[in-house]
Every structure is written in C-alpha cells, then in structure tokens.
Amino acid sequence: MSLSHFSNANEKRGMFMKIAIVYHSETGNTQKMAELVAQGCLAVAGVESKCMRVDDVDEIYLTEAKAIIFGSPTYEGSCSWQMKRYLDTGPKGLAGKLAGVFASQNWPGGGGASFAEITMIAALLVHGMLVYSGGISVGTPYLHFGAVSRKAPEENLYKERCIKLGENIAKKALELFPEDQKSGSS
C-alpha cells in the first residue's frame, strides 16, 4: 500500500466513508501533516482516507468523498499559489461536502498560518462546502481554524493537532452523512 492511500479494517468488510486529503508541499512538511491527518481519520471506525497532491488529484475519489481536508504551506502570509490556483480553477462538485484545512509555517506566531487557512476557508465556502475544525468545542489540542505546524510536525503538539483534525472531520462526516456509509452486507 502506498503512502498516499490509507484505510482501516472496515474497508476490508466493505464499510467505509471516504475522506480525501488534498495538499501542496514543496519540502515535505505539509505532506507529513497530511499523513498525520489521514492517521487521525483512520482512528475513527468506518473511515477510509486518501492523501493526494494538489497537482495529482484523484477526481473519482474526490467525487466519492464526503469530506475533503485541504493543506498548504504558508507563503507570504497566505496559502501557496498552487493551492490557491487549484481552489480558484479546478474543483467541481464540492458543494455540500464537509471541509477542513491545515497549514505549515516556518515560524510560530505572526498569524501567517491563520491567514493561509482563512484564504482556503473563504474559497471552500464559495464552493458551498461546510467548513469545520472542532475549534475549542471538542477538547484539546485546540484547532481554531484548523491544524497548524511549525515546519514538519516534529513536536508532539503539532502532531496531535494534525491527528485531532483528522479525527474531528471523520467523526463529523459520519454524523452528517450516516446514510452514505457503504455496507458490505446484502
């Protein structure tokens, strides 16, 4: 199994909800975040997740997914131009799906990652997506707009934020779309 596709035991039984994780990463920092977000999704029974680079999106999987989590590095206080271009020109069929966001940044503080996340959130709302993080309402670590990490998530807090985002989105997707879980029994 490649690193880009993660599933849990429920997939083998034919029961799963698909969650796509679309990210841009130049140095691997945001990719590592995406993999941890996927790990968080898989901590919830009945979920399958797939990580995909913004320049190599699996359109079929994206269409089938009920939730999509977007990640980007922070460039000049915003998301990367590659993610912005994708959100401005590429995606179809996002309306009504659940969305979440995450961002990596070089240094903590300064607000750059928050602006990057808000830029992505604005585009997702325009596409008709339901944006969610769990904020401070579902325990620690708090996520506010989404998960943020300083470079690659090496410190426990940054890892925990990524995993928590995946868990929060997976649980909310199952809550919002229970009829969309596939069943292996006839």
N, C-alpha and C positions, 0 to 999 in steps of 0.2 A: 504494500500500500504506500503510495507516495505521501510526502509531507503535505501536499495540497488538499488531501481528502481525508477527513476523519469521520469515523462512525462508531457507534457503540453496539452492544449486543442486540439491541432492539432492531437494528437493521436486518440482522440475520433472520429474525422472526417476521420481517415484513411490516413492522410497525415503526414509523418514524415521521417526524416533521423536519423538513429541510430548512436549514438556515445557511445563507450564503454570507461569506465574509470577503468583501472587495476592498483591496488596499493598494496603495502605491508605496514602494520602498526603494530607495537608491542604495542605501548602505546596509540594509538588512535589519535595521532597528524596528521599523514598522512591521516588517514581516514577522519578527519574533513576537511582537504584540499580537498580531493576527493569530498566530498559532496558539497563544495562551487564551485568547478569546474563544477560539474553537474548543480548547480544552474545557473551558467553563461551560460552553453549550453542551458538551458531552457529559457533564456531571449531572445533567437533567435527563431522566429516563424518557425515551420516546423521541429523541432528537438525533439528527444527523447534521453535520456541518461540513462545509467545503470552503477552503480558502482559495482565492483567486486574485491574481494581479490585475490591476485596472486595465492593463493593455492586453490581457488574455482572459477575458470574461467568458465563462460557460453560459451562454444565453439560455439554453434549455434549463439548466439547473436554476438560474436566476428566475426564470418564469415560474418554475415549480416551487420555489422557496416562498414561505410565508413571512419570513423576516430576513432582512439584509442589514449587515453591520458594515459600515464604511470606515476605513482608516487611512490616515495620511501623515506624513511628516509635516512639521511646521516650517514654512518658508516665508521670510519677511513678514511674520505676524499673521499668516493665513495658511490655508491648506496648499498643497503643491499644485502647480498649474496643471499637472497631469490629471489629478483628481477633479479639479475644477472643470477642465475641459470635458472629462467624462460626464460629470453631472450636468453640464450645460448642453451637451450634444448627443450623448449616447443612449442612456437607458430608456426603455419603453416598459410599460406595464408595472410601474412601481406603485401606482395609486392603490391605497387600501392595505398595503403591506406594512409590517412593523419595521422600524429602523432604529439603529443605534450608531454611535460614532466613537472613534478613538483617535488620538494624535500623539506622536512623539515630538520631543523638542530637545534642543541642545542643552539648555539650562533651565532649571526650575525658576518659576517666577516670571514677572514681566507680562503675563497674560497672553503671550503668543499662541499657546495651545488652545486657550479658550476661544480666541478669535478664529482659529482654524476650525474648531468644532462648530462654532456658530455659523461659519461660512457654509460648511457641509449641511448643517441642520436647515438653514434657510433654503438651500436647493432641494432638500428632501421634502420639506413642507410644500414647496411649489409643485413638486411632482405628486403631491397628495398622499405622502406617506405619514404614518403615525409614529412620531418620534418618542423614544423612551430611553431612560437610563436606569431608573430606580431612584436616582437622586440620593437624598438622605433618608428616604422613607423605608428602605429595605435593609438597613443595617450597614455596618462598616465592612470594608472601606467605602467612604462616600465617593460618589462619582460625579456629582453636579451635572455637567453636560454629557459626559462620557468618560472613558478611561484616558488618563494622561500618563506618559512615562518620560523620564529624562533618558534620552538615547534608548538603547536596548533595555528592556526591563530586567535589570540585574538585581536590584534591591527588592526585598520581599514586598514592600508596599506597592511598588509598580506592578509586580507580577500579580498580586492579589487583586488590584484594580482591574486588570485585563480579564482575569478569570471571573471576577464578580460581574463584569459587564456581560460576558457570555451567558452566565447563569441567569442573570436578570432578564435578558432578552429571551432566552429559551423558555423560561417559566411564563413570561407574559405572552409569548406566542402561543403556547399551549392553552393558556387561559382565554385568549381572544379567538383562537381558531380551533376549538376542540374537534369540530366535525371534519377537519381536514387531515387528521391523523389517518394514515393508511392502516388497514388491518390485513393481516396475513390469513385470517380465517374466513371461510366462505359461509 
